[in-house]
Amino acid sequence: MNLDKVRVINNPVVFLNLCTMRDKDTDSQGVRIATRKITRCLLYEAAKNLPLVEREVTTPLTTFKAKTVDPDIELIISPILRAGLIFTDEAIDILPQATIRHIGMYRDEKTLKPVWYYNKVPMEAPNPEKFYVYITDPMLATGNSLLAAIDLYANKGIPVKNIKCICIIAAPQGIENIQKHYPDIEIITAAIDDYLNEKGYIVPGMGDAGDRIFNTL
């Protein structure tokens, strides 16, 4: 596992909310609130790779050149359904110019392989170097679903350096799986946990993220 390509966001706000969302006694509303606070921190960190330009701005006092995000880029937030939806509201709030392209997969509980049921990424990428993609999923467990999502964008010629994987909790096995296929991709996470159990759940983890977020336990 190459930790040079994994950014673990350690700050008290993240720790506080990780503790809340992991606790089995936290209800779904509490899990959602804590998760959104963490996703906001992760998205701010991910956005550091966006290219900047200068734009002339007139304040009440003067006119000057201010830095802003290049308006000519194509910015995509791509949540993996269903748990990845928790990132959407925060992403639109922080990066309103982004396009949201949902990817629907569920995990086969026997094979632990992703099963597709929805794909909103059939777009053209005529200038792939102008595309910046953030793929979001709260849990990076086996990494199989995330790999399939990365393939969608990488196969369009979008540079791997422009694709970020954003998750809240990651397992070492999942990170290794991603890096085996995409050694240069950056993973942004709030925690690297200990291992996957025999059912493919992250330990200590938080249980099934989708069930806990959407109250379907």
C-alpha positions in Angstrom: 0.0 0.0 0.0 1.5 3.3 -1.2 0.5 5.9 1.4 2.0 8.6 -0.6 -1.1 8.5 -2.8 -3.5 8.3 0.2 -4.5 11.5 2.0 -5.9 10.9 5.4 -7.6 14.0 6.7 -6.9 14.2 10.4 -8.5 17.1 12.3 -10.7 17.3 15.4 -13.9 17.9 13.4 -13.3 14.7 11.5 -12.5 12.7 14.6 -15.6 14.0 16.4 -17.9 13.0 13.6 -16.2 9.7 12.8 -16.8 8.8 16.4 -20.4 9.7 16.2 -21.1 7.9 12.9 -19.3 4.7 14.0 -21.3 4.4 17.3 -24.0 1.7 16.9 -26.3 3.7 19.1 -26.3 6.8 16.8 -29.6 7.0 14.9 -29.9 7.5 11.2 -30.3 11.2 11.5 -27.2 11.5 13.6 -25.3 9.4 11.2 -26.4 11.5 8.2 -25.4 14.8 10.0 -22.0 13.4 11.0 -21.4 12.0 7.6 -22.2 15.3 5.8 -19.8 17.2 8.1 -17.0 14.8 7.2 -17.8 14.8 3.5 -17.5 18.6 3.5 -14.0 18.4 4.9 -13.0 15.8 2.4 -14.4 17.7 -0.6 -12.5 20.9 0.5 -9.3 18.8 0.5 -10.1 17.2 -2.9 -10.7 20.6 -4.5 -7.1 21.7 -4.0 -6.3 20.2 -7.4 -8.6 22.5 -9.3 -6.9 24.9 -11.7 -7.1 28.6 -10.9 -7.3 31.7 -13.1 -7.4 35.4 -12.3 -10.6 37.5 -12.8 -11.0 41.2 -12.5 -13.4 42.0 -9.6 -14.7 45.3 -8.4 -15.3 45.6 -4.7 -17.0 48.6 -3.0 -13.5 50.1 -2.6 -11.5 49.2 -5.7 -10.9 46.9 -8.7 -8.3 44.1 -8.5 -7.5 40.7 -9.9 -8.8 37.8 -7.8 -8.1 34.1 -8.1 -11.0 31.8 -8.9 -11.6 28.3 -10.2 -11.1 28.1 -14.0 -14.6 28.3 -15.5 -13.5 26.3 -18.6 -13.0 23.0 -16.8 -15.6 20.2 -16.7 -16.1 19.3 -13.0 -17.9 16.1 -12.2 -19.0 14.7 -8.9 -19.8 11.0 -9.3 -21.5 9.3 -6.3 -21.7 5.5 -6.2 -25.3 4.7 -5.3 -26.8 4.5 -2.9 -24.5 5.4 0.1 -22.5 7.8 -2.1 -25.6 10.0 -2.3 -24.7 11.5 1.1 -22.0 13.5 -0.7 -24.3 15.1 -3.2 -25.9 18.0 -1.2 -22.5 19.0 0.2 -20.8 18.8 -3.2 -23.5 21.0 -4.9 -23.2 23.5 -2.1 -19.4 23.7 -2.2 -19.0 23.3 -6.0 -22.2 24.6 -7.6 -20.6 24.5 -11.1 -20.2 20.7 -10.9 -22.2 18.1 -12.9 -23.5 15.2 -10.8 -23.2 11.9 -12.6 -24.6 9.0 -10.5 -23.3 5.5 -10.8 -25.5 2.7 -9.5 -23.9 -0.6 -8.3 -24.7 -3.0 -5.5 -22.4 -5.6 -4.1 -23.1 -9.3 -4.7 -22.9 -10.7 -1.1 -21.5 -14.0 -2.3 -18.8 -12.9 -4.8 -18.3 -9.3 -3.4 -18.3 -8.1 -7.0 -20.2 -5.1 -8.1 -23.5 -5.5 -10.0 -24.5 -2.6 -12.2 -28.0 -1.2 -12.3 -27.5 2.5 -13.3 -24.9 4.5 -15.2 -25.2 8.2 -15.8 -21.7 8.6 -17.4 -22.3 8.1 -21.1 -21.0 11.6 -21.9 -18.3 12.5 -24.5 -15.0 13.9 -23.3 -13.6 15.8 -26.3 -10.9 17.6 -24.2 -10.3 15.0 -21.5 -7.5 17.0 -19.8 -10.1 19.6 -18.9 -12.2 17.1 -16.9 -11.8 16.8 -13.1 -13.7 14.0 -11.5 -14.4 13.2 -7.8 -15.8 9.7 -7.3 -17.5 9.4 -3.9 -18.4 6.4 -1.8 -18.4 6.4 2.1 -16.8 3.0 2.4 -13.8 1.7 0.4 -14.0 -2.0 1.3 -12.9 -4.4 -1.5 -12.5 -1.5 -3.9 -14.3 -3.4 -6.7 -17.1 -0.9 -7.2 -14.7 2.0 -7.1 -12.5 0.4 -9.6 -15.4 -0.1 -12.0 -16.3 3.6 -11.6 -12.7 4.7 -12.2 -12.6 2.7 -15.4 -15.6 4.6 -16.7 -13.7 7.8 -16.7 -10.2 6.6 -17.4 -11.5 4.8 -20.5 -12.6 8.2 -21.8 -9.0 9.4 -21.7 -9.4 11.6 -18.6 -6.0 11.7 -16.9 -5.8 9.7 -13.7 -4.3 12.7 -12.0 -7.6 14.5 -12.6 -9.6 11.7 -10.9 -9.9 11.6 -7.1 -11.5 8.9 -5.0 -13.2 10.3 -1.9 -14.3 8.0 0.9 -14.9 8.3 4.6 -13.5 4.9 5.8 -11.1 2.7 3.8 -9.8 -0.8 4.3 -6.2 -1.6 3.5 -7.3 -4.3 1.0 -9.5 -1.8 -0.9 -6.6 0.7 -1.2 -4.3 -2.0 -2.4 -6.8 -3.2 -5.0 -7.2 0.3 -6.4 -3.5 0.9 -6.4 -2.8 -2.4 -8.1 -4.7 -1.1 -11.2 -4.2 2.7 -10.8 -1.0 3.2 -8.8 -1.1 7.0 -9.4 -4.6 7.7 -8.4 -5.2 9.7 -5.2 -7.5 8.5 -2.5 -8.8 11.0 0.0 -10.2 9.5 3.2 -10.9 10.2 6.9 -9.7 6.9 8.2 -7.8 3.7 7.2 -9.3 0.9 9.3 -7.8 -2.5 10.2 -9.2 -5.1 7.8 -12.1 -6.7 6.0 -14.0 -9.5 7.7 -15.2 -12.7 5.9 -18.3 -10.9 4.7 -16.4 -8.0 3.2 -17.3 -5.5 5.9 -14.7 -3.0 7.1 -13.6 -3.5 10.8 -14.0 -1.6 13.0 -16.0 0.4 10.3 -19.6 1.5 10.9 -21.6 -1.5 9.6 -23.5 -1.1 6.4 -23.2 2.6 5.5 -26.3 2.7 3.2 -28.5 1.0 5.8 -27.3 3.3 8.6 -27.6 6.5 6.5 -31.0 5.7 5.0 -32.5 3.9 8.1 -33.1 0.6 6.3 -31.6 -1.7 9.0 
